[in-house]
């Protein structure tokens, strides 16, 4: 299965806009929390890849009521993302549907670290290559660049495969693997060990302290396990 992603928009979304995950409305900065009643209309609900503008009533710092008008049908125990953009920061709340009645959907804000993770029991080396900030800026400025994500596995067939491969490659405007990118990922800056894997990423343990001066850093991680 191959998937092509517009790289410029994805980098702007993931790197240049800061995402902060919180488990309570009270964790918001005071300048936001103190005028939250005026900012409720700015919340967005992300559900199955689509954005909605929910009408929200605050029950307490961890409990919200979402009015059903304009929303998709939600189920009990379903997990959603609520997003509050403010300046150059997006505040992210993981919300679980805990009650459904004629008033709407009651959701409870969850700890962002409660996501299920695949913990790795065996020792799996990970090789981290640094993608320089200047190169990232070049990618942003060239809308023709794409991220090619290829895998032989799907949610339905992964348990039937003897070997699973997943990799990301940057394609230039000629649909070839970008030459600079190819050189960067061939250089290993850190060697670490995979700790766990989740839908949102993976945790890698390295023995040395990372000291990098760039405003943001992007790493390409290579590892193999069976």
Secondary structure, 3 states (H helix, E strand, C coil): CEEEEEHHHHHHHHHHCEEEEECCHHHCCHHHHCCHHHHHHHEEEEECCEEECCCEEEEECCEEEECCCCCCCCCCCCEEEEEEEECCEEEEEEEEEEEEECCEEEEEEECHHHCCCEECCCCCEEEEEEECHHHHHHHHHCCCCEEEEEECCCCCCHHHCCCCCEEEEEECCCCCECHHHHHHHHCCCEEEEEEEEECCEEEEEECCCCCCCCCCCEEEEECCCC
